[in-house]
């Protein structure tokens, strides 16, 4: 590949959710996993047992990091990409905190220590941990699936805000590479005792962290569903087209523009 700075690639915006990465977090029973499994052709990576009450979803239970590495190798194998995409469009990674614990345990066993902090003669295996987690994450991010990472929430003592639960070598890597970070809040039950769908927040507030790479995205989705999320993203891109005079492309066109060779 010859790189020629006077003939650069031009960035584009792709329609829809294909190829985008989302982090959805919140308390238990806010609909994180339920709505993720309602997205297009889902495949569930079960670090947790989050689909015990959801039928008909293709999944594999993951009990150790080595299991995930084998599955991820198959999912991201370029030789089988076409066949895999016929089966699956959305990969659900449920959930990040548990996956990080499995990754740490994998490295501890590999280096013969009890905890990450004991490795490298007490200096810790922190770099190895970050590199191991990122290595697998990077494969997924480049695979072209819609990625839905599921997370729990916690209070960040420094900022005083509710944030996705996890450490800087796992959750922060996911957070920094997601197109949308959505916090869900419960709306309780209605007068008949039925659960009201959660509200989704796509922008940071004084209370919590959330964000969107789409400048024209609604900051609140009153009822969070797979359909309302897809509509909100489509609307945001349509607004960008109108405001900025751009023409959004398909994911395939965006992918090809990002990977094509630039010849002198």
PyMOL commands that set and color helices and strands:
alter all, ss='L'
color gray80, all
select helices_A, chain A and resi 32-36+65-75+78-87+96-111+116-118+120-122+126-141+171-177+226-244+251-259
alter helices_A, ss='H'
color red, helices_A
select strands_A, chain A and resi 21-26+42-46+59-61+90-94+146-151+153-155+162-164+180-185+199-201+211-212+220-221
alter strands_A, ss='S'
color yellow, strands_A
deselect
rebuild
show_as cartoon
